[in-house]
Amino acid sequence: MAGGGGASPSCAAVAGWTVTAVLLQVVGLSMFLYGFFPVKPTLPGFSGAESYRMPSCGLAGGGEQPALPPDQLRSLYRELSEVPPVYDRLVLMVIDGLPAEFVLGRVGKPPSKEMVESMPYTQSLLAGCKATGYHAKAAPPTVTMPRLKAMVSGAIGGFLDVAFNFNTQAFLDDNLLDQLHMIGYKLVMLGDETWIKLFPKLFWRQDGVSSFYVKDTVEVDFNVSRHLESEFAAKDWNMLILHYLGLDHVGHIGGRQSVLMPQKLKEMDDVIRRVHNAVSGLEDNLDRTLLVVVSDHGMTEGGNHGGSSYEETDSLALFIGHSVQSSYCSPYDQNEALQVDLAPTLSLLFGTPIPKNNIGVVLPEVFNSLTDQQKLRTLELNSLQFLRLLQAQLPAFCFEDCINSKYGLGIDKIPQSVEKKLCHLLSKAFDSHHPSHLHQTSNVKSIEAGCNRTAVNAYYEFLRYASEWLSHRATNKPFYLLVSAISLMIVSCLSLMGIVSCLLKGKSLSQFEHHSEWNSDYHWHLDEVFIIMGIFLYVSSLGSSSFVEEEQYTWHYLTSTLYLIFLIKTTQSMLRESNSAVARAEGKIFHGNDCSYFTSCKLIPSMRDGYKLCTIIIILVSGRILRAWHQGGVNWVHFPDISKSLAQADSFVVKALQIISVLAVVVLYSVSLLLLRPRKLNILLVWLSHFFCGILVVLHIWQSQINTSLPTKHSTTSIAQIFYVIASISLTFTFVASPWIFPIHSMEAEPTSSGSSPKTAIHLQGINHSMFLIGITYAAFWCLLQLLLQQPINAIPLLLIFLQIISSIMHFSLDKSLHKKWVQIVAMQLLGLSGHFGLGNTNNLASIDVAGAFIGISSYSTVLSGILMFMITYGSPLLLYLGMVFYISVINSDDISTPHQSKWSCILDKMITLPCLLPLLINSIALTSYTIVLLLMRNHLFVWSVFSPKYLYVCAATVCTCAGVFIIAVTAVYTCTVFSFRMRNYKDKSYN
């Protein structure tokens, strides 16, 4: 294809270079993801009899699993461990998403009165010293699958487990369940089907439910509780897993303060009562059944999870059994532990080896029924297991060398190196546990008691230090692979910069801007300088964890300041025109081709200037409201804002705002269609479908507000499904039919102000009408979809973002010479990014709205719910890209000024080159810059809690950008192709 001018590359060349640059970026990103995110080093196989003996140097892996029958293996373990099993049966009750502070309070203070009253039986067990509870800190990412793995294996998985959470695979590492199965225990699982996916062939009986269909708060728990009586009547199981999902789903729907939360807590308390009474009433198993109530993670105030905040990592571990009972207790002391501590504790309570890759430490309070020597033996076994893991991580580490070294009991100064410090702590613990001078004095008992206390403290000092070191241990990142990946990204970014620079300097673009009075000189203008400086400011902010956590402030500042500069330029332009005697004398009138659809009626300068000012003011006011709607981020999330006030208001207020937003979108779409002068029956059909979809959204809003205590009603699901079908058909019809329904010729065509021929104007008029209809239909249906899926509190912000985009396009169309085209596109890009945070999104995984991803889905589907979740999270940027199709139709009304430029290749080049390239370039700059930052911060304290979650968002934003650019390009290419085909047919008929 031919280009538009000498210095400008051809359309085909631009497309080829752009695709190549994007592919390089994708390859570089894939390489970096593969190389950066670590895989935790693990020991293969399962612990066996060798785990009870001191490991030899250089043999960290241990022997193979003994080929013994379960009964003989169980007896062998009991003999070697020297610690008798405390319990015979285990009931593991998992209450998904339950924060520990709901049961144990916070910072030594009891829970709120409402929480205490919601769980009276559990509180009575704690007050009566019949249970002991822990704030068991969960490691991020705080999602179910990796947390279950941590509880049963004692190992912390990799960061990318958050992605695998939605597609769970069988768990092959050493773990408590497999160890129990090897010694003949029969396991029963009821509840979350994640357990079945992790252990597909392990359970004697099972009944799983989907954990991701969060709209269901009743059936998921009833499906578990209905089996309780029959399971406790049966005596054929040794471990019963009860995984309740309802409380987590309540949180996703309504947050911590949901009206359903107290009711759900009472239900869970009743289950604990039933289970405890059942296991206590079994005479032949009296005091031999342990009930453990745990949660996999906590939740934020909004009910979400996935991040590393205290509210999300504050999980519960509650032990109820004879070994934890005591004569005195303080139930609300801040007993802290790690979630991984469950694995070694339960392993030793039930007489199995500790899993090989465990980094947890046994909890002392649950071994009250053991003697002091047996308690020390549990710590010794835990230390031996750590020793094997340390030898695998540090090949030079050998305990025999430690014993013979100077780092013994009498050395108080702790060495600096990791190996020497571990040697010092471990040898100190073993010397205290097995003192050689114990029997050389007559006062044996007092010395033994003192040595026991010293040994316990020494063991815990070693275990905690080793656990901390091992938790941060991961496979070494291949540095050269990471540098190669970044090099590809840099090449891709520079290629896109070169393409854009070449286009901006090219002849075709200079012709596009030749009429601009601002282009008479070649100086940079304030808005252009600010955009360049703003990009540098954003890139610089990526190196600060605080700026990453509070990124919304950066985008709100850049967007509001840029549009404030636009306001200044508009005011200056108005003053200049008012002082121009020529303008007053000629009494300028602007026709449709100059100001497009928004000003198809003839406007006098004062009206035009008034509209220009009003559009900027609407954008600035809307931006300020968006800024105040969600106090986003992490550090200031507790500050009051509009959304929190509405959350505490009557539900009728929120519902009213939702309905007003829907009606406003329908009205804006209707007014936009009225601007299309060829009003066809097809357009009326599209309008009717949009109006009907608006009614469906209102019905869904109304139905979802009624009887919220019930699970998802079939009526609301059906309404959403009907909406999906009608919207899909309408959008497909509009896309396919629009280029065919508008005429390619018009008797009303007149020469444009720029001097282009009527023939050229005819071409553009039909194309622009078609793009206008497709673009505004894209945006309007997308807004209705978001009003259906987004949280009710986000209805007004979504409407404001839509208003901002329409106002921006209107402002740019009123005076195309005021701002260069690339400035206009970047300004709209900023609106999409600030709107992203205006809808309550952050760089924390916990802000992802899971509940909306199941609207209209009758059963769980990973693909469908994943797509909906992506649409909800990136609703604002995707709305911007859909609005860009609308923008193209309005801005490109008189861009073609010469017969050479009337070629279809040049028309297509003018339409999509910058609207596609600039978003790709901005995203490439952000992706490349942040990838470099992440590499530099790879050893930073917050690399997994702050920087890595942000990188996942950057990767998702890259997918969003590519999808948006693809929609723009496909729409424009299809429209031009159809019009080119119709023109050729028209010419052929004319010649004949």
DRENTORVO-276313 format. One record per residue (C-alpha): x, y, z. Coordinates in steps of 0.001 Angstrom, whole numbers, plus 500000, padded with zeros to 6 digits. Last residue first. Layout:
XYZ;...
end
This chain:
478614499792482289;481048502391483573;478665503350486392;478117499720487342;481860499142487619;482258502351489628;479577501277492106;481104497807492439;484513499334493139;482979501717495651;481161498893497435;484371496882497800;486258499904499120;483403500634501533;483509497051502824;487292497102503200;487212500484504949;484719499205507536;486569495924508071;489920497661508515;488467500222510945;486704497660513121;489649495251513074;492111497986514047;490078499373516931;489232495911518294;492885494816518050;494007497983519826;491667497173522726;492787493542522951;496468494536522836;495902497135525539;493993494727527790;496669492033527405;499299494606528348;497144495705531290;497144492068532462;500943492073532407;501030495367534324;498551493947536852;500768490898537342;503688493271537813;501795495140540538;501359491866542407;505148491365542140;506143494827543414;504043494995546583;503887491765548644;506386489659546731;509188492228546260;508400494038549499;511688493336551325;513687494004548167;515875491255546726;514346491354543228;514072495145543372;516456495783540468;514699493147538366;511319494573539310;512426498072538330;513619496827534928;510275495107534392;508542498293535534;510251500349532874;509581497837530101;505906497449530982;505221501157531458;507060502155528262;505344499358526344;501936500452527646;502542504001526472;503781502745523086;500854500358522538;498387503096523499;500162505445521034;500277502986518140;496604502113517818;494998505558517939;498047506888516024;497740504597512998;493979503962513038;492094506498510955;494774508268508980;496321504987507820;492906503647506851;492283506714504716;495778506371503261;495239502757502288;491829503589500859;493284506181498544;491823509633499103;495246510918500131;496395511165496525;493267513184495702;494319515756498303;492829517061501554;491911514055503579;491599514869507275;488169516416507092;485956514166509181;488744512258510937;488059513574514454;484483512350514851;484754508866513385;488080508196515097;486690509265518490;483868506693518292;486405503971517592;488411505392520530;485341504930522717;485881501180522511;489476501728523619;488381503989526495;485724501522527616;488475498877527700;490541501109529985;487528501645532308;486256498061532554;489682496592533226;488846494804536480;485274494000535470;486225492696532035;489035490570533476;486673489034536026;484154488359533252;486804486570531196;487930484515534198;484326483605535041;483799482360531509;487071480412531292;487007478835534758;483347477843534467;481207477431537573;477523476807537070;474532479084536349;476659481962535088;474721485213534631;476677487062537281;479608484859538316;482489487298537690;480713489960539718;481589488208542974;485332488006542281;486012491739542288;489789492121542297;490766494526545099;492541491776547045;495229491435544379;496667494779545479;497702497186542730;494405499008543218;490951499046541647;488188501092543279;486370502234540126;488328505515540166;491499503439539873;490574502310536363;489051505739535692;492501507275536133;493821504872533497;490966505397531023;491123509179531365;494898509069530844;494383507262527537;491950509999526511;494669512584527100;497173510447525179;494835510379522184;494253514134522263;497974514866522558;498676512624519567;496093514554517542;497572517942518253;495469520227520373;493759523509519412;493469522847515674;490672520316516022;488338522873517556;484885521530518428;485924517943517692;488444517843520552;485880519085523052;483223516624521892;485660513726522099;486662514787525599;483042515256526684;482122511776525447;485084510216527294;484411512165530493;480715511314530425;481509507602530129;483931507916533065;481233509712535066;478707506954534328;481167504347535589;481816506366538736;478023506591539317;477464502840539097;480475501816541187;478630501283544501;476539498555542917;479678496464542383;480352496047538685;478732493364536540;475406494815535343;476563498428535272;479645497153533421;477483495483530771;475396498647530401;478569500691529922;479867498202527346;476582498485525443;477009502273525250;480688502166524307;480371499631521494;477211501313520192;478971504706520176;481837503210518195;479778501208515698;477459504119514895;480314506612514574;482404504201512533;479557503811510026;478839507524509819;482568508179509484;482929505721506620;479915507135504763;481075510710505210;484667509876504371;483906508538500918;481494511377500143;484097513893501314;486564512426498837;484089512777495996;483172516299497104;486853517257496678;489011518239499603;489566521946500118;490039522021503849;486708523599504434;484980520668502866;483350520713499468;479707519742499493;477881516444499639;474107516734499812;473491514507496817;475171511686498720;477347508763497710;478679505736499573;475349505284501319;475207503965504893;473657500516505368;476575498312504303;479344499645506566;476938499360509534;475854495750508920;478700493673510338;479587495746513388;476006496691514202;474779493102513800;477582491745515979;476904494371518645;473179493667518620;473601489882518721;476070490058521597;473921492527523550;470812490387523096;472559487181524211;474396488699527173;471253490475528378;469265487243528208;471964485583530337;471819488415532877;468041488139533178;468280484362533507;470786484633536356;468614487213538120;465545484989537776;467382481827538855;468065483376542197;471549483487543618;471441482227547182;468970483779549593;469872486387552195;469695489111549561;465904488832549532;465307491668547094;468193493889546002;469267491467543256;465809491644541702;465845495427541336;469333495594539888;468555492732537495;465365494477536396;467278497714535790;469872495785533763;467098494156531726;465501497550531040;468835498850529762;469099495790527504;465677496699526102;466856500236525362;469981498895523686;467909496507521567;465550499343520651;468459501580519641;469917498846517430;466517498351515757;466154502111515202;469570502195513567;468515499431511188;465356501362510324;467530504161509054;468211507648510216;470631509240507749;471355512377509832;473209510686512651;473036513179515516;469904511437516796;472062508381517521;474093510379520037;470942511573521806;469762507964522198;473134506797523531;473216509595526092;469650508755527154;470413505039527576;473555505833529599;471597508244531809;468856505664532389;471429503092533541;473122505595535838;469804506648537374;468995502973538017;472302502443539790;471898505617541845;468451504468542936;469814501084543986;472503502757546061;469919504942547803;467523502021548319;470309500094550071;470133502603552922;473425504279553692;476479502591555223;477844501531551842;477012505014550538;479327506604553086;482085504107552311;481768504830548586;481944508589549134;485180508490551089;486423508136554656;490088507143555146;490750503456555882;492162502822552413;494928505313553046;497952502996553142;496723500413550683;495457502037547514;492028503501547064;490080506178548833;487253505473546385;484723508136545408;486880511204546103;489064510891542999;486050509979540901;484295513136542097;487326515227541164;487517513603537752;483845514320537095;484422517972537963;487444518173535646;485735516413532729;482536518453533040;484611521656533201;486438520696530007;483157519991528199;481615523245529428;484507525362528179;484378523952524655;480576524219524585;480758527884525528;483377528517522869;481126526979520228;478171528992521412;480189532230521301;481640531366517877;478235530958516208;477173527396515649;475574525789512593;473914522504513476;476137519493512917;477967520525516042;478328517205517896;478283515294514645;481329516841513049;482803520191513893;484435521153510623;482438518909508318;479194519950509956;479617523662509315;481126526366511417;479896529914511045;482306532805511462;480956536293511895;483323537682509241;483735541008510989;484098539619514471;486652537020513405;488600539599511443;488664542013514358;490427539413516422;490277540238520102;487472537733520726;489481535088518865;492534535589521045;490458535575524207;488751532336523179;492075530698522339;493534531742525682;490518530251527467;490854527016525528;494574526845526272;493933527355529996;491209524714530018;493490522292528160;496141522926530825;493506522010533432;492861518901531361;496526517955531693;496541518701535433;493447516577536114;494818513593534200;498370513695535583;497206514157539176;494547511448539018;497100509107537422;499757509659540087;497285509537542981;495941506179541786;499416504672542109;499111504465545905;500694501048546462;503174501652543641;503969505110545002;504641503611548429;506829500853546974;508957503448545198;510768502523541972;507618502916539899;507487506641540705;510295507393538248;508353505877535348;505311507969536290;507304511185536467;509012510457533144;505593509911531556;504336513127533136;507312515060531776;506452513954528241;502773514749528791;503591518102530391;505795519136527473;503013518369525010;500395520244527066;502688523267527434;503602523588523793;506802522527522089;508075525059519607;507951524379515885;506183527490514743;503162527865512487;501737524737514090;499662526604516630;497792528237513774;496736524761512748;495838524401509100;498832522234508293;497974519661510949;496906516852508638;499508517924506140;502181517491508814;500724514091509481;501048513058505855;504520514495505514;506068512484508275;507502513901511485;504750512465513666;504877509222511718;508622508822512123;508394509537515837;505608506994516232;507582504318514386;510776505105516289;509042504996519656;507479501650518732;510899500311517808;512412501705521022;509795499837523068;510358496567521200;514142496852521531;513716497588525248;511423494591525647;513918492328523888;516697493601526148;514513492992529202;514151489338528236;517892489009527645;518602490556531051;516199488101532698;517778485131530919;521234486350531941;520137486600535564;518784483071535847;516935483544539171;518282481277541865;515683478865543171;514003480065546314;514819480669549960;512791483294551737;510830480780553804;514059478839554459;515656481756556300;512594482440558446;512180478761559249;515868478439560160;515620481388562560;512372480126564069;513673476582564460;517015477603566002;515471479927568573;512738477395569229;515310474678569953;517321476974572218;514252478007574212;513198474380574671;516766473357575538;517122476086578162;513821475138579769;514797471482579737;518273472249581072;516766474068584042;514418471196584787;517258468706584477;519451470777586805;516687470856589411;516053467146589054;519706466050589136;520821467796592312;523467465146593059;525901466161590340;527783464357587557;524590463002586015;523822466096583905;527410466812582811;527108465448579249;524056467591578484;521660466072575908;518917468653575364;521060471676576233;523917470452574038;521424469733571267;519961473261571430;523382474964571502;524527472792568626;521509473940566636;521941477645567384;525680477746566686;525506475639563567;522680477788562192;524766480889562906;527799479347561249;525885478437558105;524138481823557866;527326483853558299;527474486407561128;528410484323564164;526426484704567431;528512485647570468;527344483660573461;529665480645573110;529336478267576049;526744476050574493;528676475292571355;529903477203568308;533545476170568617;533183473377566105;533049469632566702;529295469577567073;528858471870564065;531040469656561902;528755466729562675;525821469007561845;526928469463558254;526266472507556026;528467472535552940;525555471534550684;523463474482551903;519928474135550515;519818470325550649;521641470324553986;519126472857555269;516205470600554379;517802467649556190;518491469830559234;514931471141559247;513673467560559577;516153466944562379;514971470149564097;511313469075564016;512325465695565425;514258467459568204;511320469711568985;509027466702569278;511681464987571462;511729467968573792;507979467577574288;508509463880574977;511152464720577566;508822467200579258;506000464659579405;503110464855576964;499495465881577707;500265469590577224;501264469036573582;498916471571571998;500535474565573716;503967473916572196;503124474615568518;505543472722566283;507500474887563836;506763475148560123;509312474983557310;508073471643555951;509708470327552811;510117466725553962;506715466314555597;506999465541559350;506882461807559947;503592460408561245;502484459774564813;499174461638564943;500147464550567221;503582464634565568;502121465156562089;499489467601563360;502134469916564806;504513469526561869;501783470544559360;499984473228561388;503094475384561740;502714476311558043;499976478770559008;502462480675561087;501939481362564758;500809484142567053;499049483897570387;497761487434570959;496184486749574325;492408486595574014;491842483189575580;493906483796578739;494269480328580204;494287478507583519;493566474904584463;494640473576581073;493151471792578091;495220471628574917;495922467880574938;492273467012575655;490992468445572378;489915471619570592;492627473372568552;491830476677566819;494022477945563970;492648481134562412;493915483277559546;495165486856559733;496861487098556316;494066489084554648;493384491558557469;497100492029558080;497674493021554458;499493490629552122;497217490356549110;494843487714547778;491655488608549595;488282490261549118;485521491004551614;485488494779551201;486877495257554699;489675492906553692;489539489158554192;491248486404556148;493017483300554879;492824479504554853;490765479296558005;491196476680560693;489113474733563190;490939471666564517;488908469015566332;491032466240567822;489518462854568587;491048460597571280;489504462158574358;486782459507574364;487064457328571284;485323454236572614;482802456353574452;481887458579571506;480099461523573061;483033463917572869;483295463474569071;479598464242568559;479466467122571033;482464468753569375;481040468297565865;477604469658566785;479026472633568653;481460473460565852;478571473246563371;476516475599565552;479380478080565608;479537477932561810;475812478749561551;476179481547564074;479041482949562003;476837482826558878;474061484786560599;476532487353561884;477963487788558337;474708488077556361;474239491767557130;477628492297555487;480149494224557581;483127492113556538;482328492564552850;478979492226551071;479298489770548187;482902488622548538;482527488431552309;479372486340552112;481225484036549717;484040483576552229;481483482771554926;479733480241552699;482781478169551786;482835475486554499;485513472788554192;484866469789556446;487748467314556357;487286464067558300;490308461992559250;490278458518560755;487261457075558990;485251453864559287;483347454608562454;480090455786560913;477544457562563120;479739460650562958;479610460548559166;475844459997559015;475096462872561357;477451465295559623;476470464632555994;473862467398555679;476406469873557026;478565469770553906;475899470336551222;474287472886553539;477491474895553366;477669475222549573;473859475525549414;473707478699551478;476155481391550367;475970480861546603;476961484007544702;480600483027545148;480656480292542512;484408479876542908;484653477156545534;482783474502543581;481337471722545743;482850468361546676;481434465205548210;484089462656549125;484484459197550572;487614457082551143;489680459995549907;493155459770548385;492781459383544654;492311462990543449;494369464706546170;494823468323545014;491759468258542771;489683466608545491;490842469158548062;489929472016545681;486413470534545621;485496472638548635;483131470702550893;483186467204552375;486317465046552487;486735461613554124;490134460047554858;490946456490555909;494166456101557862;496308453107556943;499809454327557771;500361455460554181;497096457445554147;498234459480557121;501475460336555314;499548461217552152;497350463579554113;500238465193555993;502229466178552920;505203465268550735;504935466862547303;502698465570544501;499684467898544707;497278467221541827;496487470305539745;494279473298540568;493142475531537718;491844478725539297;494456478727542075;497142478246539421;497278482026538950;497724482734542661;500256479896542754;502407482339540791;504040483485544027;505644480113544674;504556477739547407;505239477908551133;505857474524552708;504267473035555845;502817470249553713;499198470080554920;498632473721555880;500832475169553124;499022473215550412;495701474485551726;497060478044551578;498301477579548005;494781476514546909;492696479036548843;494018482469548008;496148484666550230;499140485124547943;500742485709550343;501795483809553462;499175483074556101;499708484174559682;498105481794562183;496521483994564842;496296481115567253;493606479555569398;493514477196572352;490502475197573340;489076473690576528;490319476604578635;486737477380579702;486845480855578136;487985479386574833;485318476690574841;482669479261575851;483730481514572974;483229478659570527;479753478028571919;478732481705571816;479772482396568203;477490485225566969;477286486845570401;481069487174570531;481103488636566995;478427491210567816;480193492187571032;483388492883569140;486248490430569514;488373490448572668;491418492732572999;494942491326573154;496026493005569923;492999491691568028;490054489511568889;490218485735569042;487104484689567121;486422487433564553;490088488415564952;491108485154563303;489609486258559996;487362483554558457;487945483332554680;487069479657554267;486021477936557451;488119474762557352;487123472042559835;489756469345560239;488304466484562279;491128464174563302;491000460689564755;493414458622566802;494988461312568962;498105461827571096;500348459505569091;503149458281571378;506474460122571118;509605457932571008;509605458600567242;511295455331566316;508827453004568010;505735454909566961;507005455124563358;507657451393563256;504188450628564590;502557452786561896;504695451148559218;503735447703560460;500033448591560323;500309450276556895;502114447324555237;505810447963554638;507684449032551501;509659451701553327;509729455058551479;513136455725549991;516109457002551856;517104460522552757;517718463468550443;520178465202552714;522859462551552388;526004464708552248;526571464652555984;524575461993557743;521088462735558977;520246462118562662;517431459637562887;513638459977563071;513366461155559431;514990457893558275;511763456023559036;510000457767556176;509576461204554688;508144461271551190;509751461733547780;511535464674546229;513049467542548237;511751470944547208;513259474158545906;510566476865545689;510027477875542098;510738481525541594;509038484155539461;511814485781537491;512849483365534758;509555482229533297;507922485629533706;510944487283532110;510978484919529139;507258485417528541;507633489198528715;510486489153526232;508527486984523803;505434489197524140;507479492362523631;509196490935520563;505750490036519192;504553493597519799;507555495047517982;507059492717515011;503357493587514809;504239497282514841;506944496936512208;504583495101509862;501671497476510400;503853500535509843;505334498997506697;501877498104505352;500597501628505986;503549503111504147;506194505086505960;505924508867506070;508681510990504630;507263511098501109;503602511298501823;500357509451502388;501588505939502117;501110503497499341;500000500000500000;
end
